[in-house]
Amino acid sequence: MYQHFAMRVGRRLRSFRFAGLLCLLVVLLFAGVGQLSAQGHEDEIVANLAGGRVIVHVAREVIILAAIDHPVERNSIPPRVMDLDGTHVGVLLGASEWQIPADPKPIRLDRNFHRAGAIDSHYQASPDAEPDLESIGTTFLEKLRPLVAQLRSKLDFSPDEPIFQIVVVGFAPSDYGPEVWVVEYRLEQEQVATRGEYWQTRILRPRFTQLYPPEKHAPRTLVESRYPPDMKGPTLREMIQSNDPQVLGIATGQPRFEKVIENLHGGQAQKAVAADSIDFMRAVLPVIAGDSRYVLGTMEESRGFAWIVPPAEPLEKAQEDKNRPPEAPTLRKRIKP
């Protein structure tokens, strides 16, 4: 699914911090020259990257969502789950947090999210996404534009490498059923001739890739998205297909887990019993995550999202949205064990 991803995205995007320092040096060198003198007092923005795996199991009447933290660099931020609308949640990967050195409080893309209204007439809609997904994609595009514009150093990346991506999980309108999408954002740079080593950086419109449902008659099993995409190790789906002893060991003496594995192995994940599938994911995650942090939650069309294993970091009180209906789902609910 991700064969179009550049295999060096993680290593290259980690150069943001170095590029920021380099840009500051360039600015200081030219601080006394004409128009660049004012630029010397500006702080270079830094992108903090979230790396990890997102695993989605669409079982009978429930979507089970897991995210495992795999740091891209030292002190990386974890993948974060957030409300997108009444029927979708998103897992943010890549540059989901930005830091201006002069400001101790980071800019987080998972906060103060208000979906865009009418889509800008200058925005070229994707032929692959429905209007509700387009609206989500446009909202993050507008949040990223002013941040990316502050990257003025030459970055070592290919045009096909995403700087930021969202795994969108939820229920499509018009009884379409469960859906999983990956929304990717890429950069474009152009050197400003009158400013020497200064580069103009722009965020491109998002690219939408549908992971679920699969093509007609294709097997229905686990779907997984990774950031960066060259992350080592088998997916949970590959472990199940290869009868990995770590996974099979969980099912030993557990007929209901054996049935879940049978459904997943046979490409009939949607037939797996909801409660058994939730317990299976709860049991297998510590095995495949090892020492890494992870979160686990469920989403039902009628009840919305609920945590099973919530994030370790504290949840801050969200700003009140006057347009939010009282019955809308919230990520602050937690299922009791």
N, C-alpha and C positions, 0 to 999 in steps of 0.2 A: 504493500500500500504506500510505502514511503520511499520507493526506489528513486524518486526524483529529488530526494533530499540530498544536499551536499554532505559528505561524510566528515567534514572537518568543522562543522558549525560550532561545536562546543569549545574546541580549542581556540578558534578564531574570535568568537565573541568574548572570550575571556581577555582578549587584548584591549577591551574598552578602557580598563583602568590605566594600562600603560599609555594608551592613546590619549587619555585625558591629561596625564602628566606631561606628555610630549607637547600637547596643544598649549598648556599653560606656559611651558618654556618658550615656545614660539611667540606667544603673545607678549611675554615679558621682554623678549629680545627686540620686538618692534613697538614697545610701549610708547616711545617718544616720536614715532613717525606718523604724522598726519592723522588720518581717521582711525588708525589702529590704536591710538593712545587710549581711547575710551574702552577698547576691548580688553585691555590689560587688567581691568578691575572686575571682570566677569569671572565667575566660577565655572569650571568645566563640569558638565553633568556626567554622572557615572551610572551605568546600567547594572543593577544587581540581578543575577540570573537564577532562575529556579529550574533545577533539573530533576528528572524522575520518570516514573512509569505510571500510566493511568490504565487500569484494567476495568472493563465493563462486562458484566454478565447480565444479559437480558433473559430472565427466567419467566415462569408463569406469573403474570400479573404484577411483576415487580422488576425494577432495574436496580442492580447492585453495582455500586461504584466504589473502586478502591484507588488510592493514589499513594505511591511509595516514593519517599524522598531519596534522591541520589544526587548529592551536591556536585555542582559543576566546578566550584572553586571553594577555597576555604571560607567558612562563614557564609555559605550560600543560603539563600532563603528557600523555604520548602514550597512545593506546589500548593496552591491555595484554591479552595472551593468557594464559590460565591453564587448567590442568587442572580439569575439573569432576567427571568420573568416568572409568571405563575406556573409555567410548565417546563422550564429548563434551568439547569445549573451549569456552571462552567468551571473547569479546572485550568488555572493559569500557569503556563510554563514559559521559560525564557525570560525576557526582560520585563517582568511584571512589577518591578520596583525600581525607582530611580532616586538617585541621591545627589543633591547639590552640596558640595563641601561646606559652604557657609551656613547651611540649614541642617540642624541635627535631625529633623523629622523627615523621613523618606516619603516620597510620593508613591503611593500604592494604587495600582490600577483596579484593585478589587474593592476600593472604597468609593463612596459617593457616586454610585453607578445609577445613572438615569438614562433610560433608553431614548434614542433619538426619535423624533417625531417623523415628519415627512423627510424622505431621503433627498439630499441635495441634488438638484438637477444636473450639476457638474460631475456627480459621482456616477461612474460607470457600474451599473449593477452586474452581478455575476449571473451567468446563465445557469449555474449549478445550484443556486440557493433560493429558498422561498423568501418572501418579503419579511417574515419575522426574523429569520436568520440574517438577512441583509441589514435589518435595523440594528441588531446586536453587533454585527461586524462594523457598521458605520460608527457606532458609539465609541468603540475602542479605537477606531481609526482617528477620530477627532481627539481622543485623549492622548494618543501617541504623537500626533503631529508636532505640537509645541515642544515636546521633550526631545524627539529625534532631531528637530531643527537645531538643537544646541550642540549636536555632535559635529565638530568642525575639523577634526583630524581625519586623515586618510585611514580607513578601516580595511583590514585584510579579510575580505569576504567575497564570495561569489554571488551573483545576482539571484541565485536560487536558494540561498540560505535564509531561513526564517530567523528573525530576531525575537519574535514573540509568537506564541500560539495558544489557542484556547481549545480545549476539548469540550464540546457542547453536548450535554446529555439531557434527554428529556422526551417529551411526547409532542409529536407534530399535530397541528390542527387537522380538522376534517377527518377524524378517525383513522389517520394514517398509521398511528401506533408509535412504538418506541423508535427513537432515532439517536444516532451518535455521529457527530461531525467533528472534524479538525479544521480550525480556521487559522491560517498562517499569514504572518505579516513580514514582508521583506523590505530591504532598503535599496535606495539608489543614491549614488554620490556623483557630484560634478565639481571639478576644481574651479574655484573662483580666480580667474586670471589676474585680476587687479589686486589680489590679496595674497600672493605668493603661495604659501602652503595651506591656505584655508580651503576647506571643502564644504560645499552645500550638500546637506543630507536630507533626503525626503523619504517618508514612509509611503509604500505603495498600497494600493487597495488590496484587501484580503483575498486569499485564495481558499476556497471551500472544498473539502474532500469528505465524502460520506463514507463512514465506516460501517454503519448499520442503519437499516436492514441491508443485507447483501443482495446481490442480483437474484432474480427469480430462479428457484431450484438450487441455489448455492447452499452449502451447509451453514447452519446457524450455530455459532459457537462463541467463545470469548473473543473480544476485540481488545487490542492493546495499542497504546500510543506512547512513544518515548521521546524524551528531549534531554540531550541531543540524540538524534536517531542512530548514531554509531555506538550506542551503549552496548556493552558486552553482555553475553549470557542469553539463555533461551527465554522465550516468552512462556507464560503459564500455559497457553494453548499448546505450544510445542512440547512442554513437559508432559501434558496430558496425552497428547498424540503418541509420544514415544514411551508411554508407560513408565515415566520416571519414578523410581522407588520412593523418593521423598513424598511425592503426591499420593502414590498408592498406599504408602504407609499410614497416611491420615485416614484412609478409608478402611483399614484393617479392622474387622469386627464392627463396622458401622454400615449396615446394609443401605441406609438412606444416603450416605455419602457415595457408596458404590453406584447407586442409581443416578446420582447427580453426575458423576464422572462418566457413566454410560451415556447419558444424554449429551454431555459435552463432546465426548469422543465420537458419537454418532452424528453430530451436526444437528441435534435437536434440543439445543439449549433452552428454547422457549417452552419446552414441555417439562422442564425440571421444576419440582415443587418449590415454592417461594421460601418457606421456612427452612427447608433442608439446604437450599442453595445459599441462603444467608449464613447458616451455621458452617457450611463447607468453606465459604470464603473467609469466614472468621477464623477457621482452623488452619487454612493453608497460608494465609498472609504472613504470620510470624515465621513460617518455614522459608518462604521465598524472599522475604524482606531482610532476614538476618538481624543485624544490629541497626538497620535503617528505620527511621520513623515512617509511619504509615497512618492513613485515615481510611475509614470505611463508612459507607452510608447507603441508604436505599431511597428510591424514588418511586412513588405510586401515583397514578394519574389522578386519583381522587384525594389523596392525602398530602401529596407533595414530598419534599425531601425530609429525611430524618437521619440523624447521626446514629451510628452503632459504635464506632471508635472515633471520637472527635479529635480535632487537632490539639496538640499540646500547648500551642501559643494561645494566650488569652484572647477572647473575642471582645472587641470594642463595640460599644453601643453605636448602632448605625443611625444615621440621620433620618428623621421622620420623613416619610414620603407621603404627602397629603393625598396623592392619587392612588396609593396602594390600598386595595380592598382588604378588609379585616380578615377574610378567609384565605388570603394569599399565603403560600408556604414560606417558611423561614428556616434558615440553617441553624437556628438556635434550639430546635427540638432535638431530643435524643431518645432513642428507643431504649427502654429498660431491658437489662440482660434477662 
